[in-house]
Protein backbone atom coordinates (compact mmCIF):
# COMPACT_ATOMS: atom_id res chain seq x y z
CA UNK A 1 0.00 0.00 0.00
CA UNK A 2 1.27 3.42 -0.94
CA UNK A 3 1.43 6.44 1.39
CA UNK A 4 0.81 8.80 -1.51
CA UNK A 5 -2.63 10.32 -1.86
CA UNK A 6 -3.80 11.65 -5.18
CA UNK A 7 -6.57 14.20 -5.64
CA UNK A 8 -8.73 13.19 -8.56
CA UNK A 9 -8.78 15.75 -11.36
CA UNK A 10 -11.96 17.63 -12.25
CA UNK A 11 -13.73 17.43 -8.87
CA UNK A 12 -14.77 20.88 -7.67
CA UNK A 13 -13.73 21.81 -4.15
CA UNK A 14 -16.57 23.28 -2.07
CA UNK A 15 -16.45 25.16 1.17
CA UNK A 16 -18.09 23.49 4.13
CA UNK A 17 -19.40 26.91 5.24
CA UNK A 18 -21.91 28.31 2.79
CA UNK A 19 -21.52 31.97 1.91
CA UNK A 20 -24.21 33.99 3.64
CA UNK A 21 -25.41 37.28 2.23
CA UNK A 22 -24.22 40.24 4.27
CA UNK A 23 -26.92 41.90 6.31
CA UNK A 24 -27.44 45.44 5.21
CA UNK A 25 -27.96 48.08 7.85
CA UNK A 26 -31.26 49.88 8.01
CA UNK A 27 -31.07 53.20 6.17
CA UNK A 28 -31.46 56.29 8.31
CA UNK A 29 -34.38 58.60 7.52
CA UNK A 30 -33.35 61.37 5.17
CA UNK A 31 -34.37 64.08 7.64
CA UNK A 32 -32.08 62.73 10.40
CA UNK A 33 -28.97 64.85 10.51
CA UNK A 34 -25.57 63.46 11.35
CA UNK A 35 -25.59 65.44 14.61
CA UNK A 36 -28.85 63.82 15.78
CA UNK A 37 -27.66 60.33 14.92
CA UNK A 38 -24.30 61.00 16.57
CA UNK A 39 -25.89 62.31 19.77
CA UNK A 40 -28.22 59.32 20.01
CA UNK A 41 -25.28 56.96 19.59
CA UNK A 42 -23.15 58.93 22.03
CA UNK A 43 -25.75 59.35 24.72
CA UNK A 44 -27.80 56.25 24.22
CA UNK A 45 -31.53 56.46 24.44
CA UNK A 46 -33.69 59.51 24.12
CA UNK A 47 -34.63 61.80 26.97
CA UNK A 48 -37.04 60.27 29.50
CA UNK A 49 -39.37 61.83 32.05
CA UNK A 50 -39.62 60.45 35.56
CA UNK A 51 -43.04 59.69 37.04
CA UNK A 52 -42.68 62.80 39.21
CA UNK A 53 -41.86 65.01 36.21
CA UNK A 54 -44.74 63.54 34.20
CA UNK A 55 -47.15 64.33 37.04
CA UNK A 56 -45.81 67.88 37.30
CA UNK A 57 -46.17 68.43 33.56
CA UNK A 58 -49.75 67.16 33.58
CA UNK A 59 -50.74 69.01 36.78
CA UNK A 60 -49.25 72.30 35.58
CA UNK A 61 -50.63 71.93 32.06
CA UNK A 62 -47.19 72.05 30.46
CA UNK A 63 -47.04 70.64 26.95
CA UNK A 64 -43.75 70.55 25.09
CA UNK A 65 -43.69 71.06 21.35
CA UNK A 66 -41.40 68.81 19.29
CA UNK A 67 -39.07 71.81 18.86
CA UNK A 68 -38.93 72.43 22.62
CA UNK A 69 -38.29 68.75 23.27
CA UNK A 70 -35.43 68.78 20.75
CA UNK A 71 -33.95 71.91 22.37
CA UNK A 72 -34.25 70.26 25.79
CA UNK A 73 -32.40 67.19 24.48
CA UNK A 74 -29.70 69.46 23.04
CA UNK A 75 -29.34 71.24 26.39
CA UNK A 76 -28.97 67.90 28.20
CA UNK A 77 -26.30 66.84 25.69
CA UNK A 78 -24.50 70.15 26.18
CA UNK A 79 -24.57 69.78 29.97
CA UNK A 80 -23.23 66.23 29.63
CA UNK A 81 -20.46 67.44 27.35
CA UNK A 82 -19.33 69.86 30.05
CA UNK A 83 -19.43 67.21 32.80
CA UNK A 84 -22.79 68.11 34.31
CA UNK A 85 -24.53 65.44 36.35
CA UNK A 86 -27.64 67.16 37.73
CA UNK A 87 -28.56 70.23 35.70
CA UNK A 88 -31.09 73.01 35.84
CA UNK A 89 -32.22 73.75 32.30
CA UNK A 90 -34.05 77.00 31.64
CA UNK A 91 -35.95 76.74 28.38
CA UNK A 92 -38.21 79.63 27.33
CA UNK A 93 -40.43 80.18 30.40
CA UNK A 94 -39.91 76.66 31.77
CA UNK A 95 -37.38 75.09 34.13
CA UNK A 96 -36.32 71.45 34.24
CA UNK A 97 -34.08 69.63 36.67
CA UNK A 98 -32.43 66.80 34.75
CA UNK A 99 -30.27 63.83 35.65
CA UNK A 100 -27.79 64.13 32.80
CA UNK A 101 -26.24 60.70 33.35
CA UNK A 102 -29.63 58.96 33.12
CA UNK A 103 -31.00 61.43 30.55
CA UNK A 104 -34.08 61.74 32.76
CA UNK A 105 -36.09 64.86 33.58
CA UNK A 106 -36.62 64.82 37.34
CA UNK A 107 -39.04 67.74 37.64
CA UNK A 108 -40.53 70.55 35.57
CA UNK A 109 -41.74 74.01 36.53
CA UNK A 110 -43.41 76.84 34.68
CA UNK A 111 -42.62 80.53 35.24
CA UNK A 112 -45.11 80.88 38.09
CA UNK A 113 -43.60 78.01 40.11
CA UNK A 114 -40.06 79.28 39.47
CA UNK A 115 -40.67 82.52 41.38
CA UNK A 116 -38.98 82.53 44.81
CA UNK A 117 -37.91 78.92 44.27
CA UNK A 118 -34.54 77.55 45.35
CA UNK A 119 -32.92 74.85 43.23
CA UNK A 120 -30.70 72.47 45.17
CA UNK A 121 -28.62 69.41 44.30
CA UNK A 122 -27.61 70.72 40.89
CA UNK A 123 -24.08 71.15 39.60
CA UNK A 124 -24.78 73.02 36.38
CA UNK A 125 -27.28 75.18 34.55
CA UNK A 126 -28.08 75.56 30.86
CA UNK A 127 -30.03 78.55 29.58
CA UNK A 128 -31.68 78.00 26.18
CA UNK A 129 -33.32 81.21 24.96
CA UNK A 130 -36.27 81.02 22.60
N, C-alpha and C positions, 0 to 999 in steps of 0.2 A: 504494500500500500504506500502511496506517495504522500508526502507532506505538502505538496504544492496544491493550491486551490486556484482554480481558474474561474473567472467571471464569464458567463456565457455572453456572447456578443448579441446586441440588438434588444436586450431587455431594458426597458426604461426603469430608471431609479426614481422612486417616489418617496416623498417625505412622510414620516409617520405622523407629523403634526400638520393637519390641513391649514391652509392659509385662511385666516378669518378677515373679513372686511373691517377696515378701521372704522371705529365709531366716530362720527362727526359730531362736533360740539354744536349745541343749540345756538342759532344765530341770535345776537342781541337785537332788541328792537331798534329801529333806525333813529328814534328820538332820544335814546339813552346816550348821553355824552360820555366820553372817556372818564371825566372827573367823577360822575355819578357811579359808574361801574367800579372805578378805582376805590372810591370811598366805601362802597358796600363790601368790596373784597378786603379792604384794610380794616374796617371796623366791624365786620360781621353783619349781623342782622340789622334790620331797620330799627328806628326809634320805637320804644314801647312806652306805654303809660301804665303806671301802677294802679291798683284798685283805688287807692286814696286819690290819686290825681284824676282818675276817671270820674269819681264821685264829685270832686270839686268842679271839674269842667261842666258836668251835667247840672249840678246845683246852682252854679253861677251863670249858667246859660252861655258858656264860652264855646264857640264853634270855630275851629281852625280851618281856613281855606287850604287847598293844596299848596298854594304859594307860601303861606305862613308855615305850614308843616315842613316844607322843603327848607325854608330859611332857618327854622328851628333845628333841623338835622344838620345844616351847615354850621350853625353856631356850636352845636355839640361836638362836631368834628374839629372845629377850630379850638375849642377848649381842650379837647383831648390832645391835639397837636402841641399845645403849650404845657401839657402836663397836668391839666386840671382833673380833679377827681369828683368833686361835688361843686357844681357851678350854678350860679344865679344867672339866668338868661333873661334879659329884658328885650322884648320883641313887641314893637308898636306900643300899645297900652296894656300889655300883658307881661307877667313875670312867671318864670318857671324855675323851679329848683330841680336839677337833673343830676343823676348819678351817671357820670361820663363813662366810667368803666363798664357799667351794665347797659349803657344807652337807654336808661329808663327815666322818664319824667316822674319825679316824686310828688310834686304838688304844683298847682297852677293858681294864679291870682289875677284878677282884673285890676284896673286902676283904683277902684274904690277900696279894695282890700289891701292894696299896697300902702295906702296912706298910714303913717305912724306905725308901720310894721318893721320889725327887726328880723333880719335874716341871719340865722346862725348855722354853724356847721357847713360853711361853704369855704372853698379855698380859691375861688376865681369867679369872675363875672364877665359876661359877654353882652355887649349892647349892640343890638341890630336895629338901626333906624329903618323906618318905612321907606 
